[in-house]
């Protein structure tokens, strides 16, 4: 079990990571969140099909985030065939205002269903930008289950980031 | 015969220091909003103890702890300055207290500098 998380903060403590149930919390200095090509290991975030397709082929991109949980069948299938994980961002749900949150839950559930059906690898990360947004692994597991994952798959989703980082 | 209530205890930690009254209203209002009145009544959550300045024990009815853990993920203070993390769930208060005491002890050791400074994650 090697649950990991990625946050946008500059620094986190190992003690906190352990208390929250993670073997490691990656920061933005380990893995960046990029909207364009990067030389460092990064997770590409975007909504344009062409850019996402290009990112999936890029070796420095360890995974993609579909902005606004867009359901692009071809991008999801391309990611599945290339073995690039699709990451879901938990703080888009937990930090949104009520109306936006309900919409986000609906869209993210649909995206999860499409991606799972296409046999894509799906990961979940918090991408917390401040301590108040951090989530424990237990909370992340429950969020993954809320999106439609069963218990074993929810656990796998928390391990996807470490697998992608190591490859 | 007295029927024994089956309870689960959740150790939670806040992202900033607050007293048990503030933490209680934050957690319980958040859970009420997330669970709705019916499920809230089923869960019957109570913040029953504080450990140090940031850790608390939350008691819920057994079978509702998963919903409570999920609900706590959505809890934010009014100014979005504080959130709540769930650290551990258990069927006995003893193990929660023991775990919290260990964490507090470790934290105080770190502050005294018996171990190295917090490493970068």
Boltz contact constraints between the chains, C-beta under 6 A:
constraints:
  - contact:
      token1: [A, 11]
      token2: [B, 120]
      max_distance: 6.0
  - contact:
      token1: [A, 12]
      token2: [B, 121]
      max_distance: 6.0
  - contact:
      token1: [A, 13]
      token2: [B, 118]
      max_distance: 6.0
  - contact:
      token1: [A, 14]
      token2: [B, 119]
      max_distance: 6.0
  - contact:
      token1: [A, 14]
      token2: [B, 121]
      max_distance: 6.0
  - contact:
      token1: [A, 15]
      token2: [B, 118]
      max_distance: 6.0
  - contact:
      token1: [A, 17]
      token2: [B, 121]
      max_distance: 6.0
  - contact:
      token1: [A, 19]
      token2: [B, 87]
      max_distance: 6.0
  - contact:
      token1: [A, 20]
      token2: [B, 85]
      max_distance: 6.0
  - contact:
      token1: [A, 25]
      token2: [B, 121]
      max_distance: 6.0
  - contact:
      token1: [A, 94]
      token2: [B, 73]
      max_distance: 6.0
  - contact:
      token1: [A, 94]
      token2: [B, 74]
      max_distance: 6.0
  - contact:
      token1: [A, 131]
      token2: [B, 15]
      max_distance: 6.0
  - contact:
      token1: [A, 132]
      token2: [B, 15]
      max_distance: 6.0
  - contact:
      token1: [A, 132]
      token2: [B, 81]
      max_distance: 6.0
  - contact:
      token1: [A, 132]
      token2: [B, 82]
      max_distance: 6.0
  - contact:
      token1: [A, 132]
      token2: [B, 83]
      max_distance: 6.0
  - contact:
      token1: [A, 135]
      token2: [B, 73]
      max_distance: 6.0
  - contact:
      token1: [A, 136]
      token2: [B, 85]
      max_distance: 6.0
  - contact:
      token1: [A, 136]
      token2: [B, 86]
      max_distance: 6.0
  - contact:
      token1: [A, 138]
      token2: [B, 69]
      max_distance: 6.0
  - contact:
      token1: [A, 138]
      token2: [B, 86]
      max_distance: 6.0
  - contact:
      token1: [A, 139]
      token2: [B, 69]
      max_distance: 6.0
  - contact:
      token1: [A, 139]
      token2: [B, 73]
      max_distance: 6.0
  - contact:
      token1: [A, 139]
      token2: [B, 86]
      max_distance: 6.0
  - contact:
      token1: [A, 142]
      token2: [B, 69]
      max_distance: 6.0
  - contact:
      token1: [A, 142]
      token2: [B, 70]
      max_distance: 6.0
